Amino acid sequence: MSVEIYVDIEKILKSRGMTMTQLADRTGLHKQALSRIKVERAITFKTLNRIANALGEEDPMSLISVEVRVK
């Protein structure tokens, strides 16, 4: 079994009706950085906090997704 913990940028964008450009503008992050997070599913806590603050999320952990795979 493996567990993957990640931030699902696509899910965040869809749930808020936003584009990658809008999220980039709100966070001050480059679209390329957000695209990298989307593809690699890796993020620092500092960046997670930036995204949460830009979205008005009090709990950055609410942006975390978990996937469990049974092999």
PDB file with SEQRES, HELIX, SHEET and CRYST1 records, atoms N, CA, C and O in Angstrom:
SEQRES   1 A   71  MET SER VAL GLU ILE TYR VAL ASP ILE GLU LYS ILE LEU          
SEQRES   2 A   71  LYS SER ARG GLY MET THR MET THR GLN LEU ALA ASP ARG          
SEQRES   3 A   71  THR GLY LEU HIS LYS GLN ALA LEU SER ARG ILE LYS VAL          
SEQRES   4 A   71  GLU ARG ALA ILE THR PHE LYS THR LEU ASN ARG ILE ALA          
SEQRES   5 A   71  ASN ALA LEU GLY GLU GLU ASP PRO MET SER LEU ILE SER          
SEQRES   6 A   71  VAL GLU VAL ARG VAL LYS                                      
HELIX    1 AA1 ILE A    9  ARG A   16  1                                   8    
HELIX    2 AA2 MET A   20  THR A   27  1                                   8    
HELIX    3 AA3 LYS A   31  GLU A   40  1                                  10    
HELIX    4 AA4 PHE A   45  LEU A   55  1                                  11    
HELIX    5 AA5 PRO A   60  LEU A   63  5                                   4    
SHEET    1 AA1 2 SER A   2  VAL A   7  0                                        
SHEET    2 AA1 2 ILE A  64  ARG A  69 -1                                        
CRYST1    1.000    1.000    1.000  90.00  90.00  90.00 P 1           1          
ATOM      1  N   MET A   1       0.855  -1.173   0.000  1.00  0.00           N  
ATOM      2  CA  MET A   1       0.000   0.000   0.000  1.00  0.00           C  
ATOM      3  C   MET A   1       0.900   1.235   0.000  1.00  0.00           C  
ATOM      4  O   MET A   1       1.956   1.260   0.632  1.00  0.00           O  
ATOM      5  N   SER A   2       0.450   2.253  -0.726  1.00  0.00           N  
ATOM      6  CA  SER A   2       1.172   3.526  -0.724  1.00  0.00           C  
ATOM      7  C   SER A   2       0.175   4.659  -0.498  1.00  0.00           C  
ATOM      8  O   SER A   2      -0.986   4.589  -0.901  1.00  0.00           O  
ATOM      9  N   VAL A   3       0.665   5.689   0.153  1.00  0.00           N  
ATOM     10  CA  VAL A   3      -0.161   6.854   0.443  1.00  0.00           C  
ATOM     11  C   VAL A   3       0.522   8.075  -0.165  1.00  0.00           C  
ATOM     12  O   VAL A   3       1.701   8.327   0.083  1.00  0.00           O  
ATOM     13  N   GLU A   4      -0.225   8.820  -0.955  1.00  0.00           N  
ATOM     14  CA  GLU A   4       0.299  10.048  -1.558  1.00  0.00           C  
ATOM     15  C   GLU A   4      -0.479  11.232  -0.993  1.00  0.00           C  
ATOM     16  O   GLU A   4      -1.709  11.264  -1.038  1.00  0.00           O  
ATOM     17  N   ILE A   5       0.256  12.200  -0.465  1.00  0.00           N  
ATOM     18  CA  ILE A   5      -0.338  13.421   0.078  1.00  0.00           C  
ATOM     19  C   ILE A   5       0.097  14.550  -0.846  1.00  0.00           C  
ATOM     20  O   ILE A   5       1.290  14.737  -1.085  1.00  0.00           O  
ATOM     21  N   TYR A   6      -0.866  15.301  -1.362  1.00  0.00           N  
ATOM     22  CA  TYR A   6      -0.543  16.315  -2.359  1.00  0.00           C  
ATOM     23  C   TYR A   6      -1.591  17.418  -2.365  1.00  0.00           C  
ATOM     24  O   TYR A   6      -2.635  17.310  -1.722  1.00  0.00           O  
ATOM     25  N   VAL A   7      -1.291  18.479  -3.105  1.00  0.00           N  
ATOM     26  CA  VAL A   7      -2.248  19.563  -3.332  1.00  0.00           C  
ATOM     27  C   VAL A   7      -2.729  19.437  -4.762  1.00  0.00           C  
ATOM     28  O   VAL A   7      -1.936  19.496  -5.701  1.00  0.00           O  
ATOM     29  N   ASP A   8      -4.026  19.264  -4.925  1.00  0.00           N  
ATOM     30  CA  ASP A   8      -4.637  19.062  -6.243  1.00  0.00           C  
ATOM     31  C   ASP A   8      -5.034  20.432  -6.813  1.00  0.00           C  
ATOM     32  O   ASP A   8      -6.147  20.910  -6.592  1.00  0.00           O  
ATOM     33  N   ILE A   9      -4.116  21.043  -7.540  1.00  0.00           N  
ATOM     34  CA  ILE A   9      -4.341  22.377  -8.103  1.00  0.00           C  
ATOM     35  C   ILE A   9      -5.583  22.393  -8.994  1.00  0.00           C  
ATOM     36  O   ILE A   9      -6.368  23.339  -8.947  1.00  0.00           O  
ATOM     37  N   GLU A  10      -5.761  21.358  -9.798  1.00  0.00           N  
ATOM     38  CA  GLU A  10      -6.917  21.306 -10.702  1.00  0.00           C  
ATOM     39  C   GLU A  10      -8.226  21.316  -9.903  1.00  0.00           C  
ATOM     40  O   GLU A  10      -9.172  22.015 -10.269  1.00  0.00           O  
ATOM     41  N   LYS A  11      -8.277  20.556  -8.834  1.00  0.00           N  
ATOM     42  CA  LYS A  11      -9.465  20.508  -7.978  1.00  0.00           C  
ATOM     43  C   LYS A  11      -9.736  21.882  -7.339  1.00  0.00           C  
ATOM     44  O   LYS A  11     -10.885  22.314  -7.251  1.00  0.00           O  
ATOM     45  N   ILE A  12      -8.695  22.542  -6.905  1.00  0.00           N  
ATOM     46  CA  ILE A  12      -8.826  23.878  -6.307  1.00  0.00           C  
ATOM     47  C   ILE A  12      -9.384  24.857  -7.336  1.00  0.00           C  
ATOM     48  O   ILE A  12     -10.293  25.629  -7.033  1.00  0.00           O  
ATOM     49  N   LEU A  13      -8.840  24.825  -8.548  1.00  0.00           N  
ATOM     50  CA  LEU A  13      -9.300  25.728  -9.607  1.00  0.00           C  
ATOM     51  C   LEU A  13     -10.763  25.467  -9.960  1.00  0.00           C  
ATOM     52  O   LEU A  13     -11.553  26.405 -10.073  1.00  0.00           O  
ATOM     53  N   LYS A  14     -11.121  24.203 -10.134  1.00  0.00           N  
ATOM     54  CA  LYS A  14     -12.499  23.865 -10.494  1.00  0.00           C  
ATOM     55  C   LYS A  14     -13.479  24.257  -9.399  1.00  0.00           C  
ATOM     56  O   LYS A  14     -14.542  24.806  -9.688  1.00  0.00           O  
ATOM     57  N   SER A  15     -13.136  23.984  -8.150  1.00  0.00           N  
ATOM     58  CA  SER A  15     -14.063  24.266  -7.055  1.00  0.00           C  
ATOM     59  C   SER A  15     -14.299  25.759  -6.853  1.00  0.00           C  
ATOM     60  O   SER A  15     -15.322  26.162  -6.300  1.00  0.00           O  
ATOM     61  N   ARG A  16     -13.353  26.575  -7.302  1.00  0.00           N  
ATOM     62  CA  ARG A  16     -13.475  28.017  -7.137  1.00  0.00           C  
ATOM     63  C   ARG A  16     -13.770  28.745  -8.448  1.00  0.00           C  
ATOM     64  O   ARG A  16     -13.877  29.971  -8.470  1.00  0.00           O  
ATOM     65  N   GLY A  17     -13.903  27.990  -9.541  1.00  0.00           N  
ATOM     66  CA  GLY A  17     -14.179  28.593 -10.836  1.00  0.00           C  
ATOM     67  C   GLY A  17     -13.089  29.551 -11.273  1.00  0.00           C  
ATOM     68  O   GLY A  17     -13.365  30.620 -11.818  1.00  0.00           O  
ATOM     69  N   MET A  18     -11.844  29.157 -11.027  1.00  0.00           N  
ATOM     70  CA  MET A  18     -10.696  30.009 -11.336  1.00  0.00           C  
ATOM     71  C   MET A  18      -9.849  29.396 -12.443  1.00  0.00           C  
ATOM     72  O   MET A  18      -9.946  28.207 -12.745  1.00  0.00           O  
ATOM     73  N   THR A  19      -9.027  30.235 -13.031  1.00  0.00           N  
ATOM     74  CA  THR A  19      -8.028  29.773 -13.984  1.00  0.00           C  
ATOM     75  C   THR A  19      -6.668  29.763 -13.295  1.00  0.00           C  
ATOM     76  O   THR A  19      -6.497  30.339 -12.220  1.00  0.00           O  
ATOM     77  N   MET A  20      -5.720  29.110 -13.919  1.00  0.00           N  
ATOM     78  CA  MET A  20      -4.358  29.087 -13.393  1.00  0.00           C  
ATOM     79  C   MET A  20      -3.803  30.512 -13.319  1.00  0.00           C  
ATOM     80  O   MET A  20      -3.090  30.853 -12.375  1.00  0.00           O  
ATOM     81  N   THR A  21      -4.127  31.333 -14.303  1.00  0.00           N  
ATOM     82  CA  THR A  21      -3.665  32.723 -14.318  1.00  0.00           C  
ATOM     83  C   THR A  21      -4.225  33.497 -13.126  1.00  0.00           C  
ATOM     84  O   THR A  21      -3.505  34.265 -12.487  1.00  0.00           O  
ATOM     85  N   GLN A  22      -5.506  33.296 -12.827  1.00  0.00           N  
ATOM     86  CA  GLN A  22      -6.115  33.994 -11.690  1.00  0.00           C  
ATOM     87  C   GLN A  22      -5.466  33.560 -10.375  1.00  0.00           C  
ATOM     88  O   GLN A  22      -5.192  34.393  -9.510  1.00  0.00           O  
ATOM     89  N   LEU A  23      -5.222  32.258 -10.226  1.00  0.00           N  
ATOM     90  CA  LEU A  23      -4.567  31.784  -9.011  1.00  0.00           C  
ATOM     91  C   LEU A  23      -3.152  32.340  -8.918  1.00  0.00           C  
ATOM     92  O   LEU A  23      -2.707  32.725  -7.837  1.00  0.00           O  
ATOM     93  N   ALA A  24      -2.451  32.385 -10.027  1.00  0.00           N  
ATOM     94  CA  ALA A  24      -1.098  32.943 -10.040  1.00  0.00           C  
ATOM     95  C   ALA A  24      -1.123  34.413  -9.621  1.00  0.00           C  
ATOM     96  O   ALA A  24      -0.284  34.852  -8.834  1.00  0.00           O  
ATOM     97  N   ASP A  25      -2.073  35.160 -10.139  1.00  0.00           N  
ATOM     98  CA  ASP A  25      -2.181  36.578  -9.793  1.00  0.00           C  
ATOM     99  C   ASP A  25      -2.476  36.765  -8.306  1.00  0.00           C  
ATOM    100  O   ASP A  25      -1.902  37.643  -7.661  1.00  0.00           O  
ATOM    101  N   ARG A  26      -3.365  35.946  -7.768  1.00  0.00           N  
ATOM    102  CA  ARG A  26      -3.730  36.071  -6.351  1.00  0.00           C  
ATOM    103  C   ARG A  26      -2.596  35.685  -5.416  1.00  0.00           C  
ATOM    104  O   ARG A  26      -2.426  36.287  -4.356  1.00  0.00           O  
ATOM    105  N   THR A  27      -1.819  34.681  -5.808  1.00  0.00           N  
ATOM    106  CA  THR A  27      -0.762  34.185  -4.928  1.00  0.00           C  
ATOM    107  C   THR A  27       0.569  34.899  -5.134  1.00  0.00           C  
ATOM    108  O   THR A  27       1.427  34.896  -4.251  1.00  0.00           O  
ATOM    109  N   GLY A  28       0.738  35.513  -6.308  1.00  0.00           N  
ATOM    110  CA  GLY A  28       2.034  36.106  -6.622  1.00  0.00           C  
ATOM    111  C   GLY A  28       3.033  35.066  -7.104  1.00  0.00           C  
ATOM    112  O   GLY A  28       4.219  35.357  -7.259  1.00  0.00           O  
ATOM    113  N   LEU A  29       2.545  33.845  -7.342  1.00  0.00           N  
ATOM    114  CA  LEU A  29       3.407  32.785  -7.860  1.00  0.00           C  
ATOM    115  C   LEU A  29       3.325  32.776  -9.385  1.00  0.00           C  
ATOM    116  O   LEU A  29       2.318  33.185  -9.964  1.00  0.00           O  
ATOM    117  N   HIS A  30       4.379  32.313 -10.020  1.00  0.00           N  
ATOM    118  CA  HIS A  30       4.363  32.185 -11.473  1.00  0.00           C  
ATOM    119  C   HIS A  30       3.487  31.002 -11.870  1.00  0.00           C  
ATOM    120  O   HIS A  30       3.396  30.012 -11.144  1.00  0.00           O  
ATOM    121  N   LYS A  31       2.845  31.116 -13.029  1.00  0.00           N  
ATOM    122  CA  LYS A  31       2.037  30.014 -13.541  1.00  0.00           C  
ATOM    123  C   LYS A  31       2.871  28.744 -13.689  1.00  0.00           C  
ATOM    124  O   LYS A  31       2.371  27.639 -13.478  1.00  0.00           O  
ATOM    125  N   GLN A  32       4.145  28.908 -14.052  1.00  0.00           N  
ATOM    126  CA  GLN A  32       5.019  27.751 -14.205  1.00  0.00           C  
ATOM    127  C   GLN A  32       5.194  27.020 -12.878  1.00  0.00           C  
ATOM    128  O   GLN A  32       5.250  25.790 -12.851  1.00  0.00           O  
ATOM    129  N   ALA A  33       5.280  27.761 -11.786  1.00  0.00           N  
ATOM    130  CA  ALA A  33       5.431  27.144 -10.464  1.00  0.00           C  
ATOM    131  C   ALA A  33       4.170  26.364 -10.100  1.00  0.00           C  
ATOM    132  O   ALA A  33       4.247  25.256  -9.568  1.00  0.00           O  
ATOM    133  N   LEU A  34       3.013  26.950 -10.389  1.00  0.00           N  
ATOM    134  CA  LEU A  34       1.757  26.260 -10.114  1.00  0.00           C  
ATOM    135  C   LEU A  34       1.605  25.030 -11.003  1.00  0.00           C  
ATOM    136  O   LEU A  34       1.110  23.997 -10.551  1.00  0.00           O  
ATOM    137  N   SER A  35       2.025  25.131 -12.255  1.00  0.00           N  
ATOM    138  CA  SER A  35       1.971  23.986 -13.167  1.00  0.00           C  
ATOM    139  C   SER A  35       2.867  22.855 -12.667  1.00  0.00           C  
ATOM    140  O   SER A  35       2.511  21.681 -12.761  1.00  0.00           O  
ATOM    141  N   ARG A  36       4.031  23.221 -12.137  1.00  0.00           N  
ATOM    142  CA  ARG A  36       4.951  22.220 -11.604  1.00  0.00           C  
ATOM    143  C   ARG A  36       4.321  21.500 -10.409  1.00  0.00           C  
ATOM    144  O   ARG A  36       4.431  20.280 -10.280  1.00  0.00           O  
ATOM    145  N   ILE A  37       3.664  22.266  -9.542  1.00  0.00           N  
ATOM    146  CA  ILE A  37       2.969  21.668  -8.392  1.00  0.00           C  
ATOM    147  C   ILE A  37       1.874  20.729  -8.889  1.00  0.00           C  
ATOM    148  O   ILE A  37       1.683  19.640  -8.347  1.00  0.00           O  
ATOM    149  N   LYS A  38       1.169  21.157  -9.909  1.00  0.00           N  
ATOM    150  CA  LYS A  38       0.074  20.357 -10.472  1.00  0.00           C  
ATOM    151  C   LYS A  38       0.589  19.028 -11.019  1.00  0.00           C  
ATOM    152  O   LYS A  38      -0.028  17.987 -10.793  1.00  0.00           O  
ATOM    153  N   VAL A  39       1.698  19.052 -11.727  1.00  0.00           N  
ATOM    154  CA  VAL A  39       2.236  17.853 -12.364  1.00  0.00           C  
ATOM    155  C   VAL A  39       3.003  16.974 -11.376  1.00  0.00           C  
ATOM    156  O   VAL A  39       2.792  15.762 -11.331  1.00  0.00           O  
ATOM    157  N   GLU A  40       3.879  17.570 -10.598  1.00  0.00           N  
ATOM    158  CA  GLU A  40       4.743  16.800  -9.703  1.00  0.00           C  
ATOM    159  C   GLU A  40       4.070  16.451  -8.386  1.00  0.00           C  
ATOM    160  O   GLU A  40       4.518  15.559  -7.665  1.00  0.00           O  
ATOM    161  N   ARG A  41       2.973  17.173  -8.072  1.00  0.00           N  
ATOM    162  CA  ARG A  41       2.246  16.962  -6.823  1.00  0.00           C  
ATOM    163  C   ARG A  41       3.146  17.154  -5.606  1.00  0.00           C  
ATOM    164  O   ARG A  41       2.994  16.466  -4.597  1.00  0.00           O  
ATOM    165  N   ALA A  42       4.073  18.081  -5.709  1.00  0.00           N  
ATOM    166  CA  ALA A  42       4.974  18.396  -4.601  1.00  0.00           C  
ATOM    167  C   ALA A  42       4.870  19.881  -4.298  1.00  0.00           C  
ATOM    168  O   ALA A  42       4.811  20.706  -5.210  1.00  0.00           O  
ATOM    169  N   ILE A  43       4.848  20.218  -3.009  1.00  0.00           N  
ATOM    170  CA  ILE A  43       4.688  21.610  -2.610  1.00  0.00           C  
ATOM    171  C   ILE A  43       5.371  21.820  -1.264  1.00  0.00           C  
ATOM    172  O   ILE A  43       5.417  20.915  -0.432  1.00  0.00           O  
ATOM    173  N   THR A  44       5.895  23.013  -1.062  1.00  0.00           N  
ATOM    174  CA  THR A  44       6.459  23.347   0.245  1.00  0.00           C  
ATOM    175  C   THR A  44       5.354  23.912   1.130  1.00  0.00           C  
ATOM    176  O   THR A  44       4.323  24.363   0.633  1.00  0.00           O  
ATOM    177  N   PHE A  45       5.569  23.885   2.428  1.00  0.00           N  
ATOM    178  CA  PHE A  45       4.583  24.456   3.342  1.00  0.00           C  
ATOM    179  C   PHE A  45       4.439  25.960   3.127  1.00  0.00           C  
ATOM    180  O   PHE A  45       3.350  26.516   3.276  1.00  0.00           O  
ATOM    181  N   LYS A  46       5.541  26.608   2.777  1.00  0.00           N  
ATOM    182  CA  LYS A  46       5.500  28.055   2.521  1.00  0.00           C  
ATOM    183  C   LYS A  46       4.562  28.358   1.339  1.00  0.00           C  
ATOM    184  O   LYS A  46       3.745  29.275   1.414  1.00  0.00           O  
ATOM    185  N   THR A  47       4.682  27.599   0.271  1.00  0.00           N  
ATOM    186  CA  THR A  47       3.837  27.804  -0.900  1.00  0.00           C  
ATOM    187  C   THR A  47       2.389  27.428  -0.595  1.00  0.00           C  
ATOM    188  O   THR A  47       1.463  28.111  -1.032  1.00  0.00           O  
ATOM    189  N   LEU A  48       2.195  26.350   0.150  1.00  0.00           N  
ATOM    190  CA  LEU A  48       0.847  25.954   0.558  1.00  0.00           C  
ATOM    191  C   LEU A  48       0.181  27.082   1.345  1.00  0.00           C  
ATOM    192  O   LEU A  48      -0.991  27.385   1.124  1.00  0.00           O  
ATOM    193  N   ASN A  49       0.917  27.696   2.251  1.00  0.00           N  
ATOM    194  CA  ASN A  49       0.379  28.819   3.023  1.00  0.00           C  
ATOM    195  C   ASN A  49       0.059  30.014   2.138  1.00  0.00           C  
ATOM    196  O   ASN A  49      -0.941  30.697   2.362  1.00  0.00           O  
ATOM    197  N   ARG A  50       0.889  30.275   1.143  1.00  0.00           N  
ATOM    198  CA  ARG A  50       0.623  31.384   0.207  1.00  0.00           C  
ATOM    199  C   ARG A  50      -0.672  31.164  -0.549  1.00  0.00           C  
ATOM    200  O   ARG A  50      -1.474  32.085  -0.706  1.00  0.00           O  
ATOM    201  N   ILE A  51      -0.874  29.947  -1.015  1.00  0.00           N  
ATOM    202  CA  ILE A  51      -2.097  29.630  -1.752  1.00  0.00           C  
ATOM    203  C   ILE A  51      -3.301  29.745  -0.824  1.00  0.00           C  
ATOM    204  O   ILE A  51      -4.316  30.337  -1.191  1.00  0.00           O  
ATOM    205  N   ALA A  52      -3.191  29.180   0.375  1.00  0.00           N  
ATOM    206  CA  ALA A  52      -4.300  29.239   1.331  1.00  0.00           C  
ATOM    207  C   ALA A  52      -4.657  30.686   1.670  1.00  0.00           C  
ATOM    208  O   ALA A  52      -5.835  31.042   1.691  1.00  0.00           O  
ATOM    209  N   ASN A  53      -3.668  31.508   1.932  1.00  0.00           N  
ATOM    210  CA  ASN A  53      -3.916  32.918   2.247  1.00  0.00           C  
ATOM    211  C   ASN A  53      -4.583  33.640   1.089  1.00  0.00           C  
ATOM    212  O   ASN A  53      -5.500  34.435   1.296  1.00  0.00           O  
ATOM    213  N   ALA A  54      -4.132  33.369  -0.125  1.00  0.00           N  
ATOM    214  CA  ALA A  54      -4.696  34.027  -1.304  1.00  0.00           C  
ATOM    215  C   ALA A  54      -6.151  33.623  -1.529  1.00  0.00           C  
ATOM    216  O   ALA A  54      -6.941  34.392  -2.077  1.00  0.00           O  
ATOM    217  N   LEU A  55      -6.495  32.413  -1.102  1.00  0.00           N  
ATOM    218  CA  LEU A  55      -7.862  31.916  -1.291  1.00  0.00           C  
ATOM    219  C   LEU A  55      -8.754  32.186  -0.081  1.00  0.00           C  
ATOM    220  O   LEU A  55      -9.945  31.877  -0.094  1.00  0.00           O  
ATOM    221  N   GLY A  56      -8.163  32.767   0.964  1.00  0.00           N  
ATOM    222  CA  GLY A  56      -8.945  33.043   2.163  1.00  0.00           C  
ATOM    223  C   GLY A  56      -9.219  31.802   2.998  1.00  0.00           C  
ATOM    224  O   GLY A  56     -10.159  31.784   3.792  1.00  0.00           O  
ATOM    225  N   GLU A  57      -8.420  30.784   2.829  1.00  0.00           N  
ATOM    226  CA  GLU A  57      -8.562  29.544   3.603  1.00  0.00           C  
ATOM    227  C   GLU A  57      -7.835  29.716   4.931  1.00  0.00           C  
ATOM    228  O   GLU A  57      -6.641  30.016   4.956  1.00  0.00           O  
ATOM    229  N   GLU A  58      -8.551  29.528   6.027  1.00  0.00           N  
ATOM    230  CA  GLU A  58      -7.927  29.629   7.345  1.00  0.00           C  
ATOM    231  C   GLU A  58      -7.050  28.423   7.645  1.00  0.00           C  
ATOM    232  O   GLU A  58      -6.046  28.540   8.347  1.00  0.00           O  
ATOM    233  N   ASP A  59      -7.425  27.272   7.118  1.00  0.00           N  
ATOM    234  CA  ASP A  59      -6.695  26.036   7.372  1.00  0.00           C  
ATOM    235  C   ASP A  59      -6.058  25.537   6.080  1.00  0.00           C  
ATOM    236  O   ASP A  59      -6.748  24.965   5.236  1.00  0.00           O  
ATOM    237  N   PRO A  60      -4.754  25.744   5.910  1.00  0.00           N  
ATOM    238  CA  PRO A  60      -4.085  25.289   4.685  1.00  0.00           C  
ATOM    239  C   PRO A  60      -4.234  23.788   4.457  1.00  0.00           C  
ATOM    240  O   PRO A  60      -4.191  23.328   3.316  1.00  0.00           O  
ATOM    241  N   MET A  61      -4.406  23.028   5.524  1.00  0.00           N  
ATOM    242  CA  MET A  61      -4.535  21.583   5.386  1.00  0.00           C  
ATOM    243  C   MET A  61      -5.813  21.191   4.645  1.00  0.00           C  
ATOM    244  O   MET A  61      -5.919  20.067   4.152  1.00  0.00           O  
ATOM    245  N   SER A  62      -6.779  22.100   4.561  1.00  0.00           N  
ATOM    246  CA  SER A  62      -8.012  21.797   3.822  1.00  0.00           C  
ATOM    247  C   SER A  62      -7.744  21.698   2.324  1.00  0.00           C  
ATOM    248  O   SER A  62      -8.589  21.200   1.580  1.00  0.00           O  
ATOM    249  N   LEU A  63      -6.593  22.158   1.876  1.00  0.00           N  
ATOM    250  CA  LEU A  63      -6.233  22.087   0.455  1.00  0.00           C  
ATOM    251  C   LEU A  63      -5.489  20.793   0.115  1.00  0.00           C  
ATOM    252  O   LEU A  63      -5.181  20.537  -1.049  1.00  0.00           O  
ATOM    253  N   ILE A  64      -5.209  19.997   1.116  1.00  0.00           N  
ATOM    254  CA  ILE A  64      -4.453  18.759   0.934  1.00  0.00           C  
ATOM    255  C   ILE A  64      -5.384  17.626   0.509  1.00  0.00           C  
ATOM    256  O   ILE A  64      -6.485  17.475   1.039  1.00  0.00           O  
ATOM    257  N   SER A  65      -4.925  16.841  -0.452  1.00  0.00           N  
ATOM    258  CA  SER A  65      -5.639  15.640  -0.877  1.00  0.00           C  
ATOM    259  C   SER A  65      -4.787  14.431  -0.516  1.00  0.00           C  
ATOM    260  O   SER A  65      -3.560  14.513  -0.475  1.00  0.00           O  
ATOM    261  N   VAL A  66      -5.443  13.320  -0.259  1.00  0.00           N  
ATOM    262  CA  VAL A  66      -4.745  12.082   0.084  1.00  0.00           C  
ATOM    263  C   VAL A  66      -5.265  10.981  -0.830  1.00  0.00           C  
ATOM    264  O   VAL A  66      -6.469  10.840  -1.045  1.00  0.00           O  
ATOM    265  N   GLU A  67      -4.337  10.213  -1.356  1.00  0.00           N  
ATOM    266  CA  GLU A  67      -4.676   9.085  -2.226  1.00  0.00           C  
ATOM    267  C   GLU A  67      -4.007   7.837  -1.681  1.00  0.00           C  
ATOM    268  O   GLU A  67      -2.790   7.818  -1.495  1.00  0.00           O  
ATOM    269  N   VAL A  68      -4.776   6.810  -1.426  1.00  0.00           N  
ATOM    270  CA  VAL A  68      -4.253   5.540  -0.943  1.00  0.00           C  
ATOM    271  C   VAL A  68      -4.357   4.528  -2.072  1.00  0.00           C  
ATOM    272  O   VAL A  68      -5.419   4.349  -2.668  1.00  0.00           O  
ATOM    273  N   ARG A  69      -3.260   3.881  -2.353  1.00  0.00           N  
ATOM    274  CA  ARG A  69      -3.230   2.859  -3.405  1.00  0.00           C  
ATOM    275  C   ARG A  69      -2.861   1.519  -2.794  1.00  0.00           C  
ATOM    276  O   ARG A  69      -1.856   1.390  -2.094  1.00  0.00           O  
ATOM    277  N   VAL A  70      -3.675   0.547  -3.066  1.00  0.00           N  
ATOM    278  CA  VAL A  70      -3.394  -0.812  -2.605  1.00  0.00           C  
ATOM    279  C   VAL A  70      -2.785  -1.558  -3.779  1.00  0.00           C  
ATOM    280  O   VAL A  70      -3.378  -1.634  -4.855  1.00  0.00           O  
ATOM    281  N   LYS A  71      -1.614  -2.100  -3.566  1.00  0.00           N  
ATOM    282  CA  LYS A  71      -0.913  -2.803  -4.648  1.00  0.00           C  
ATOM    283  C   LYS A  71      -1.150  -4.283  -4.576  1.00  0.00           C  
ATOM    284  O   LYS A  71      -0.637  -5.032  -5.408  1.00  0.00           O  
TER     285      LYS A  71                                                      
END                                                                             
